[in-house]
Amino acid sequence: MPVSAVNTFRLRPGVTAEQFERFSAELDRPTCLAFDVVFGFEVYLVDGDDGEGADVVEIMTVSSWPEWERVRDSSPQLKPVVEKFDELVQPGSVVTLLTRKSPLPQEI
């Protein structure tokens, strides 16, 4: 069953939302989506930036979380992604929620 990882984090002070968007569009998303285990990858910027760094929400859907962890931790293609992510994102701010879609009807 597919799993969606909902990641929330803050950008480092001085890093703009535009810098993160460029990284996401040019490196992060295309690299991750090239792996068969990744089904989808969306990025959202949280409105109401207080000037202390932007909040970001990423939703990545994968076929299997353990398989994604294996790919993430062993693929040389992801090294530049991880390095750039670490430059842009505040250490310790990442929170990950592993979710699955409910089998119950979503519409009332």
N, C-alpha and C positions, 0 to 999 in steps of 0.2 A: 504494500500500500504506500503510495507517495506520502512524503512528509514535507511540510512547509516550515522552514526555519524563519522565524520573524526576528530579525536583528535590529536592535535600536542602539544608537551611539551618538556621541557628540564629536564634532570636529575640534581639533586643537585651536587654541586662540590664534588668530591671524590667518587661519585657513578659511577661505570663502566657500560658500555653497557652490559657486561656479567652478572653483578648482576641483571640488569633489565630483561635481557632475561631469566634468571633462574626463577625469580619471575613470569614473564609472562607465561612461559611454565608450571611451577609447581603449580601455585596458581590462577593467574588472569584469564587466558583463560579457563582452565578447569571448574572453578567455574562459570564463566559467561555463558559458553556454556551449562551448565547443566540446565539452565532455558529455557523453551519452547519459550519464547519471543525472545531469541537471536538466529538468524539464522547463523551468521558468525562473526568471530573475527580474524583479521589479524594484525600483528605488523611488522613495518618496522623501521630500524635504518637509519638515514640520513647520507650519506657519507660526508666526509669533516669535521669531528669533529675538532674543533679548540682548543681542550684541556681544554675548559671551561665547559665541561659537554656535554653529547651526546644529540642530538635531536632525538625524537621518533615520529612516526606517527602510530596511531592505527585507524583501520577502523572496527567498529562494526555495523553489520546490524541487525536490530530488526524489529519485526512485527509492533510495534507501539511505538513511543517515549514516550507518556504518560504512557503506560503500563510498559515500561522499567524503567522510573523514579519511579513508584510505587514500583516495585520489588527492584530496587537499594536502595531506601530509607527505605524499611521495612523488608528486608530479613536478618536475623541474619547471614546467610552463607556468606554474603558480607562484614561483619564488618572487618574480618582479611585482606581482599583484600584492602579495603579502607585505613586501618591503614598502611599497608606495602607500598601502593602506595604513601601515604603522606610522608613516610620516604625517599622514593627514588626520588621523583619529586619536582623540585623547585616550591615553592608556587607562585601562580600568573602567571605561565607560560602556563597553559592549555588553549588552544583555541579549541572550538568545532564548527564544521560546520555541520548542519543537511542537508543531501542531499537526493535526490531521483533520480533514474535512469530515464533518458529521454525516453519517449515512441517512439521517432524517431529512425530510423535505426542507428546503431552505426558504421557500415562499409560503405565505399564508393566504 
